């Protein structure tokens, strides 16, 4: 009798364990316990960290390329926020690359920085993003990801970099960059902006997730000068922020979710690193499953 009872207890445990495993969904839930990291030099001295599970890799998985913030003069690809986010997304089945790029070390990027230098900086970092992308595509078979499912993710300066890279290839200042046949599948921006949202057209419009605080004093939420510089300042440069980008994508009938905080500041350059569930859900539904969803989500930093 005791042996029979023990048998049924073991059977119940196995069934419950199987149900729990089946309930986990790749790209939404943490399906991997251990993540490995490999560092590559993708151009000159510039490096990227590649995060991936070494076991149970899903074929044709998406690749996320993460571009850190720091005002184009600081920040690191392997700070704790970037590393934690990369590991969390890799545990859900994604391949993740967190990249370094050329920095303006010791130089201001505020209202005293000439607008022409700002544009050159945007171009320079976009060129690095494209170099890193092409390097990774060259290793796509070995690294086991789908080169047609590359999603750019960026914070602050990195958000400006990924948005400009994805949407400005037809802009006069960007069209000579080494795009080749690269086409991104989606963009996730933490408090970012583009030089001109009018260059988002049907051919480059992709599903986009935008986080932003409406009271951001550095990167505009709508359309306004970068750092809200006055018109006479050397660094006066109009940018189109998250709200303007969302409006443009809506006109183009493209999936876009705008997550906004009515009282939020530039803290929303970092807060989204904790929104792994929301980001994973957006990528799965809008990028991978191809659903057309256009929405605004109000959120507080207390959420």
C-alpha positions as CSV (number, residue, x, y, z in Angstrom):
1,X,0.0,0.0,0.0
2,X,2.8,2.4,0.9
3,X,4.7,1.6,-2.3
4,X,1.5,2.3,-4.3
5,X,1.0,5.6,-2.5
6,X,4.6,6.6,-3.1
7,X,4.3,5.7,-6.8
8,X,1.3,8.0,-7.2
9,X,3.0,10.8,-5.3
10,X,6.0,10.6,-7.6
11,X,3.7,10.5,-10.6
12,X,1.8,13.6,-9.5
13,X,5.1,15.5,-9.0
14,X,6.3,14.5,-12.5
15,X,2.9,15.6,-14.1
16,X,2.9,18.9,-12.3
17,X,6.6,19.5,-13.3
18,X,5.7,18.7,-16.9
19,X,2.7,21.0,-16.9
20,X,4.9,23.8,-15.4
21,X,7.5,23.3,-18.1
22,X,4.9,23.3,-20.8
23,X,3.3,26.5,-19.4
24,X,6.6,28.4,-19.9
25,X,6.6,30.2,-23.3
26,X,9.8,31.0,-25.1
27,X,10.5,34.7,-25.5
28,X,8.1,35.5,-22.7
29,X,9.3,33.4,-19.7
30,X,12.7,32.6,-18.3
31,X,13.3,29.2,-19.9
32,X,17.1,29.1,-19.4
33,X,18.8,29.0,-16.0
34,X,22.4,29.7,-17.1
35,X,23.6,32.3,-19.7
36,X,27.1,32.5,-21.2
37,X,28.8,35.7,-22.3
38,X,31.4,35.9,-25.1
39,X,33.2,39.1,-26.1
40,X,34.1,40.0,-29.7
41,X,35.9,42.9,-31.3
42,X,33.7,44.0,-34.1
43,X,35.6,47.1,-35.4
44,X,39.1,48.3,-34.5
45,X,39.0,48.4,-30.7
46,X,35.3,48.4,-30.3
47,X,33.8,45.4,-28.6
48,X,30.5,43.8,-28.0
49,X,29.3,41.2,-25.5
50,X,27.2,38.3,-26.8
51,X,24.7,36.7,-24.3
52,X,23.2,33.3,-25.0
53,X,22.2,30.1,-23.4
54,X,24.6,27.3,-24.3
55,X,21.9,24.6,-24.2
56,X,18.4,24.3,-25.6
57,X,18.7,27.2,-28.1
58,X,15.6,27.8,-30.1
59,X,16.3,27.7,-33.9
60,X,15.8,31.0,-35.8
61,X,15.6,33.1,-32.6
62,X,15.7,36.9,-32.7
63,X,18.8,39.0,-31.9
64,X,18.6,42.1,-29.7
65,X,21.4,44.6,-30.2
66,X,21.6,46.9,-27.1
67,X,23.2,50.4,-27.3
68,X,23.9,52.0,-23.9
69,X,23.3,55.6,-22.9
70,X,25.6,58.2,-21.4
71,X,25.3,61.4,-23.4
72,X,27.6,60.0,-26.2
73,X,30.5,60.7,-23.8
74,X,30.2,58.0,-21.2
75,X,28.4,54.8,-20.3
76,X,29.5,51.2,-20.8
77,X,28.0,48.2,-22.5
78,X,28.6,46.1,-19.4
79,X,27.2,48.3,-16.6
80,X,24.9,46.5,-14.2
81,X,21.7,47.7,-15.9
82,X,22.9,46.7,-19.4
83,X,24.3,43.3,-18.2
84,X,21.2,42.5,-16.1
85,X,18.8,43.3,-19.0
86,X,20.9,41.3,-21.5
87,X,21.0,38.3,-19.2
88,X,17.2,38.5,-18.5
89,X,16.3,38.7,-22.2
90,X,18.8,35.8,-23.0
91,X,17.1,33.7,-20.4
92,X,13.9,34.1,-22.3
93,X,15.4,32.7,-25.4
94,X,16.7,35.7,-27.2
95,X,20.2,36.2,-28.5
96,X,21.5,39.5,-27.1
97,X,24.5,41.7,-28.0
98,X,25.5,44.7,-25.9
99,X,27.8,46.9,-27.9
100,X,30.3,49.7,-27.2
101,X,30.7,52.6,-29.7
102,X,32.9,55.6,-30.3
103,X,32.5,58.2,-27.5
104,X,33.1,61.9,-27.2
105,X,35.1,61.5,-24.0
106,X,35.3,64.7,-22.0
107,X,33.2,66.7,-24.4
108,X,29.8,68.2,-23.8
109,X,26.7,67.3,-25.8
110,X,24.6,70.1,-24.4
111,X,23.6,73.5,-25.7
112,X,27.3,74.5,-26.0
113,X,28.0,71.7,-28.5
114,X,27.4,73.0,-32.1
115,X,24.5,71.3,-33.8
116,X,26.7,70.2,-36.6
117,X,28.8,68.2,-34.2
118,X,25.7,66.7,-32.7
119,X,24.6,65.5,-36.2
120,X,28.1,64.1,-36.9
121,X,28.0,62.3,-33.6
122,X,24.6,60.7,-34.5
123,X,26.1,59.6,-37.8
124,X,29.2,58.2,-36.2
125,X,27.3,56.1,-33.7
126,X,24.9,54.9,-36.3
127,X,27.9,53.8,-38.4
128,X,29.1,51.8,-35.4
129,X,25.7,50.2,-34.9
130,X,25.7,49.2,-38.6
131,X,29.2,47.8,-38.3
132,X,28.3,45.7,-35.2
133,X,25.1,44.5,-37.0
134,X,27.1,43.4,-40.1
135,X,29.7,41.7,-37.9
136,X,27.0,39.7,-36.1
137,X,25.2,38.8,-39.3
138,X,28.4,37.4,-40.6
139,X,28.4,35.0,-37.6
140,X,24.6,34.4,-37.6
141,X,25.0,30.7,-38.4
142,X,27.6,30.1,-35.7
143,X,25.8,32.2,-33.1
144,X,22.5,30.6,-34.1
145,X,20.1,33.5,-34.6
146,X,17.9,34.7,-37.5
147,X,19.5,37.6,-39.3
148,X,16.0,38.8,-40.4
149,X,14.9,39.2,-36.9
150,X,17.3,41.8,-35.5
151,X,15.8,44.3,-33.0
152,X,17.6,47.4,-31.9
153,X,17.3,48.5,-28.2
154,X,18.7,51.7,-26.9
155,X,18.8,54.0,-23.8
156,X,19.0,57.8,-24.0
157,X,22.0,58.5,-26.3
158,X,21.7,54.9,-27.3
159,X,18.0,55.3,-28.0
160,X,18.8,58.3,-30.3
161,X,21.3,56.0,-32.0
162,X,19.0,53.1,-32.6
163,X,16.1,55.4,-33.8
164,X,18.3,57.3,-36.2
165,X,19.9,54.1,-37.5
166,X,16.6,52.4,-38.1
167,X,14.7,55.4,-39.6
168,X,17.1,57.9,-41.2
169,X,18.7,55.9,-44.0
170,X,17.1,58.2,-46.5
171,X,18.2,61.4,-44.7
172,X,20.9,63.3,-46.6
173,X,23.3,63.1,-43.7
174,X,22.8,59.3,-43.2
175,X,22.2,57.8,-46.7
176,X,26.0,57.3,-47.3
177,X,26.3,55.1,-44.2
178,X,27.0,51.4,-44.8
179,X,23.4,50.1,-44.7
180,X,23.7,47.7,-47.6
181,X,20.9,45.2,-47.3
182,X,20.5,45.5,-43.5
183,X,16.9,45.8,-42.5
184,X,15.9,45.8,-38.8
185,X,12.8,44.0,-37.6
186,X,11.9,46.3,-34.7
187,X,13.1,49.1,-32.3
188,X,12.8,49.6,-28.6
189,X,13.7,53.1,-27.3
190,X,14.2,54.3,-23.7
191,X,13.8,58.1,-23.9
192,X,15.0,58.7,-27.4
193,X,14.4,60.9,-30.4
194,X,15.2,61.2,-34.1
195,X,16.5,64.1,-36.2
196,X,13.3,64.1,-38.3
197,X,10.4,61.7,-38.1
198,X,9.4,62.6,-41.7
199,X,12.1,60.2,-42.9
200,X,10.1,57.3,-41.4
201,X,8.4,55.9,-44.5
202,X,6.6,52.8,-45.4
203,X,9.8,51.1,-46.5
204,X,11.6,51.5,-43.1
205,X,8.7,51.7,-40.7
206,X,9.0,48.7,-38.2
207,X,7.2,47.8,-35.0
208,X,8.5,50.2,-32.3
209,X,8.2,50.4,-28.5
210,X,8.8,53.8,-27.0
211,X,9.3,54.7,-23.3
212,X,9.4,58.3,-22.3
213,X,8.7,60.8,-19.5
214,X,6.6,63.8,-20.7
215,X,8.7,66.2,-18.5
216,X,12.1,65.0,-19.9
217,X,14.4,68.1,-20.0
218,X,17.1,66.5,-22.1
219,X,15.4,64.5,-24.9
220,X,12.0,65.9,-26.0
221,X,8.9,63.9,-25.6
222,X,7.3,65.6,-28.6
223,X,9.0,67.9,-31.1
224,X,11.3,70.4,-29.4
225,X,15.0,71.4,-29.3
226,X,17.5,68.9,-28.0
227,X,18.1,69.7,-24.3
228,X,15.5,72.4,-24.8
229,X,18.3,74.8,-25.9
230,X,17.3,78.4,-26.9
231,X,17.3,79.2,-30.6
232,X,20.5,81.3,-30.3
233,X,22.5,78.5,-28.7
234,X,25.2,76.7,-30.7
235,X,23.6,73.4,-29.8
236,X,20.1,74.3,-30.9
237,X,18.8,71.3,-32.8
238,X,15.2,70.3,-33.3
239,X,14.4,66.6,-32.6
240,X,11.3,64.5,-32.9
241,X,10.7,62.6,-29.7
242,X,8.6,59.5,-28.8
243,X,5.2,61.1,-29.2
244,X,6.0,62.5,-32.7
245,X,7.5,59.1,-33.7
246,X,4.3,57.3,-32.5
247,X,2.1,59.7,-34.4
248,X,4.2,59.1,-37.6
249,X,4.0,55.3,-37.2
250,X,0.3,55.5,-36.7
251,X,-0.2,57.2,-40.0
252,X,2.0,54.5,-41.6
253,X,-0.2,51.8,-40.1
254,X,2.7,50.3,-38.2
255,X,2.7,48.7,-34.8
256,X,3.7,51.1,-32.1
257,X,3.3,51.2,-28.3
258,X,4.1,54.5,-26.5
259,X,4.6,54.0,-22.8
260,X,4.6,57.5,-21.2
261,X,4.8,58.9,-17.7
262,X,2.9,62.2,-17.4
263,X,5.3,63.4,-14.6
264,X,8.3,61.5,-15.8
265,X,11.8,62.9,-16.3
266,X,14.8,61.6,-18.2
267,X,14.8,58.8,-15.5
268,X,12.9,56.9,-18.2
269,X,16.3,56.3,-19.9
270,X,17.0,53.7,-17.2
271,X,13.6,52.7,-15.8
272,X,12.6,50.5,-18.8
273,X,15.5,48.1,-18.1
274,X,13.2,46.6,-15.4
275,X,10.3,46.3,-17.9
276,X,11.4,43.0,-19.3
277,X,7.9,41.5,-19.3
278,X,6.4,44.3,-21.3
279,X,9.3,44.4,-23.7
280,X,9.2,40.6,-24.2
281,X,5.4,40.7,-24.8
282,X,5.8,43.6,-27.3
283,X,8.5,41.8,-29.3
284,X,6.6,38.5,-29.4
285,X,3.2,39.9,-30.4
286,X,4.3,42.8,-32.7
287,X,7.6,41.8,-34.2
288,X,7.5,38.0,-34.2
289,X,3.8,37.3,-34.6
290,X,3.1,40.3,-36.8
291,X,0.1,41.7,-35.0
292,X,-0.8,45.3,-35.7
293,X,-1.2,47.0,-32.3
294,X,-1.1,50.7,-31.8
295,X,-1.5,51.8,-28.2
296,X,-0.6,54.4,-25.5
297,X,0.2,53.1,-22.1
298,X,0.3,55.4,-19.1
299,X,2.8,54.4,-16.5
300,X,4.3,55.9,-13.4
301,X,7.8,55.3,-12.1
302,X,6.1,53.8,-9.1
303,X,4.7,50.9,-11.2
